[in-house]
Amino acid sequence: MLKLDRQEEYRARYKQMRPGYRPALEVYKALANDLVGPQTVLLDAGCGEANLVDDYLPLARLVAGVDRYLQPIRATVEINAVAEADLTAIPFADGAFSVVMNSWVLEHVEDPTAVFSEIVRVLQPGGHFLFITPNAHNYLIWARRLVPNRVSTPVVDAMNGRGEDYIFPTRYRANTRRRIDDYLLPLGMTCRRFEYVGDPSYLAFNPLFFRLAALMERVTDVVWPRSKVHLVGLYQKEF
């Protein structure tokens, strides 16, 4: 199986091949960096170990996290405040946060209406919601959806070394631009940025497969640019 460190090697190689290309996580972090300042009150919704927001501890006024399965990993979380709760019932007050971040969570959401309603509720007017998630229109995600979760879980564990307790069922109920807009726009949110980001490293089992995946990226650039594997979105609460 392709290990994460090997994927990173191929991503670095692809960046050399495609000047200006940035992996999805770099796009996500760059947007987050622009949002966070001394007055920021930040929530990581579905925080896990909170390793994508702990860098903001010295920069923001407060960094909080909420996760349904926080108990097994609480000892590794170093942010200001954490709560163990489902995202359908976030235990913070209305308008408590100026920024809500959400990484690799939307693909697991069972009830997007309830989750998005809660995220918008805890955002203050003018606040931002930033997320990164797979794109349900991508061919890799189509293939992934054909595999039952009971089969894919040990495969993901073997690839990433996460342990099966950290791998959750995938549903892809909020994983296209249209679906996300359908949920967020009626709640008073406006899209400020939406990026479709490709990544050939997922098929880079060897140099030949990497070259084929890189070629596929060029084809989809022309044929269907909105089919890239990752979505990065930034929405703002208007009222």
C-alpha positions in Angstrom: 0.0 0.0 0.0 1.0 3.6 -0.6 2.2 5.2 2.6 1.6 8.9 3.5 5.3 9.8 3.4 5.5 8.3 -0.1 2.5 10.4 -1.2 4.2 13.5 0.1 7.3 12.7 -2.1 5.1 12.4 -5.2 3.3 15.7 -4.3 6.6 17.4 -4.1 7.6 16.0 -7.4 4.3 17.1 -9.0 4.8 20.6 -7.7 8.1 20.7 -9.6 6.3 19.5 -12.7 3.5 22.0 -12.4 4.7 25.4 -11.4 2.0 27.2 -9.4 0.4 23.9 -8.2 -0.4 23.7 -4.5 -1.8 20.6 -2.8 -5.2 21.0 -1.2 -3.9 21.2 2.3 -1.6 24.1 1.4 -4.6 25.9 -0.2 -6.6 25.3 3.0 -3.8 26.4 5.3 -3.2 29.6 3.3 -6.8 30.6 3.6 -6.8 29.8 7.3 -3.7 31.9 7.8 -5.5 34.9 6.2 -8.4 34.5 8.6 -6.6 34.2 11.9 -5.5 37.2 13.9 -5.3 38.4 17.5 -9.1 38.8 17.9 -10.0 35.5 16.2 -12.1 33.0 18.2 -11.6 29.7 16.3 -13.4 26.4 16.4 -12.1 23.2 14.8 -15.3 21.3 14.2 -14.4 17.6 14.1 -11.0 18.4 15.5 -9.6 14.9 16.2 -6.1 15.6 17.5 -6.5 19.3 16.4 -3.2 19.1 14.6 -4.3 21.5 11.9 -5.2 24.3 14.3 -2.6 24.0 17.1 -0.3 26.4 15.2 -2.9 29.1 15.8 -2.6 29.0 19.6 -0.1 31.9 19.8 -1.9 33.9 17.0 -5.6 33.7 17.9 -7.5 34.9 21.0 -8.9 31.4 21.6 -8.8 28.1 19.8 -11.4 25.5 20.6 -12.3 22.1 19.3 -15.3 19.7 19.2 -15.3 16.1 18.2 -17.7 13.2 18.6 -14.9 10.7 19.5 -12.6 12.9 21.5 -12.2 10.7 24.6 -9.5 8.3 23.1 -7.3 11.2 22.0 -7.9 13.9 24.6 -4.4 13.6 25.9 -2.9 14.7 22.6 -5.1 17.8 22.2 -3.3 20.9 23.2 -5.7 23.7 22.2 -7.5 26.0 24.7 -10.8 24.3 25.0 -12.2 21.0 23.8 -15.7 19.4 24.0 -16.8 15.9 23.2 -20.0 16.2 21.2 -21.6 15.5 17.9 -21.6 18.2 15.3 -25.4 18.1 15.2 -25.3 19.6 18.8 -22.2 21.8 19.2 -22.0 22.7 22.9 -21.1 26.4 22.4 -23.2 29.6 22.4 -24.8 31.3 19.4 -22.2 33.5 17.7 -19.4 32.3 19.8 -16.8 32.0 17.0 -15.4 34.2 14.3 -13.9 31.3 12.3 -15.0 27.6 12.1 -12.6 25.2 10.4 -13.5 21.7 9.3 -11.0 19.3 7.8 -11.8 15.9 6.3 -15.1 15.7 8.1 -17.9 16.5 5.6 -17.5 13.2 3.8 -18.5 11.4 7.1 -21.6 13.5 7.9 -24.9 11.6 8.2 -27.1 14.7 8.6 -25.7 17.6 6.7 -28.7 19.9 7.4 -28.2 19.6 11.2 -24.4 19.9 11.0 -24.4 23.0 8.8 -27.2 24.6 10.9 -25.1 24.2 14.0 -21.9 25.5 12.4 -23.8 28.6 11.2 -25.4 29.0 14.6 -22.1 29.2 16.4 -20.6 31.6 13.9 -20.9 35.3 14.6 -22.2 37.6 11.8 -19.4 38.2 9.4 -17.7 35.0 10.5 -16.1 32.5 8.2 -16.5 28.7 7.6 -13.5 27.0 6.0 -13.5 23.4 5.0 -11.5 20.8 3.0 -13.2 17.5 1.9 -13.2 15.0 -1.0 -15.1 15.8 -4.2 -17.9 13.3 -4.8 -17.6 14.0 -8.6 -14.0 12.6 -8.7 -13.3 9.2 -10.3 -11.3 8.1 -7.3 -14.2 8.9 -5.0 -16.6 7.0 -7.3 -14.3 4.0 -7.0 -14.1 4.4 -3.2 -17.9 4.5 -2.9 -18.2 1.1 -4.5 -16.2 -0.4 -1.7 -18.1 -1.2 1.5 -16.9 0.5 4.7 -16.2 -2.8 6.3 -13.7 -3.6 3.5 -12.2 -0.2 3.2 -11.5 0.4 6.9 -8.6 -2.1 7.2 -7.2 -0.8 3.8 -7.1 2.8 5.1 -5.6 1.6 8.3 -2.8 -0.2 6.4 -2.1 2.9 4.3 -2.2 5.5 7.0 -1.5 3.6 10.2 -4.4 5.3 12.0 -6.0 2.4 13.7 -9.6 1.4 13.0 -11.0 3.4 15.9 -10.0 6.6 14.0 -11.6 5.6 10.6 -15.2 6.5 10.2 -17.9 5.5 7.6 -17.9 7.7 4.5 -21.3 9.0 3.1 -20.5 11.9 0.8 -23.8 13.6 1.4 -22.2 17.1 1.3 -19.4 16.7 -1.2 -20.2 18.7 -4.2 -20.4 22.5 -4.7 -24.1 22.3 -5.5 -24.9 20.2 -2.4 -22.9 22.5 -0.2 -24.5 25.6 -1.6 -28.0 24.0 -1.2 -27.3 23.6 2.5 -25.4 26.8 3.3 -26.9 29.6 1.2 -30.4 29.4 2.7 -28.7 29.8 6.1 -27.4 33.2 5.2 -23.9 32.1 4.1 -22.1 33.5 1.0 -19.4 31.6 -0.9 -16.1 33.7 -0.9 -13.8 31.1 -2.3 -14.2 27.6 -3.8 -11.3 25.6 -5.1 -11.1 22.3 -7.0 -7.7 20.8 -6.3 -6.2 17.7 -8.0 -3.7 15.3 -6.6 -2.0 12.5 -8.6 -0.3 11.0 -5.5 -3.3 8.8 -4.7 -2.6 6.6 -7.6 1.2 6.8 -7.4 1.9 3.2 -6.5 5.0 3.4 -8.7 6.6 5.8 -11.1 4.5 4.6 -14.1 1.2 5.0 -12.2 2.4 8.5 -11.1 3.0 9.5 -14.7 -0.4 8.2 -15.7 -2.1 10.0 -12.8 -0.3 13.2 -13.7 -1.6 12.8 -17.3 -5.1 12.3 -16.0 -4.8 15.6 -14.1 -4.0 17.4 -17.4 -6.9 15.7 -19.1 -9.4 16.7 -16.4 -8.0 20.3 -16.5 -9.5 20.5 -19.9 -12.4 18.1 -19.9 -13.9 18.5 -16.4 -11.9 20.8 -14.1 -14.6 20.5 -11.4 -13.9 16.8 -11.0 -10.6 17.3 -9.0 -10.3 15.1 -5.9 -10.4 17.8 -3.3 -12.8 20.7 -2.5 -11.6 23.6 -0.4 -14.4 26.1 0.4 -14.6 29.4 2.3 -18.1 30.8 3.2 -19.0 33.9 5.2 -22.1 34.4 7.4 -23.9 37.5 6.2 -26.5 37.9 9.1 
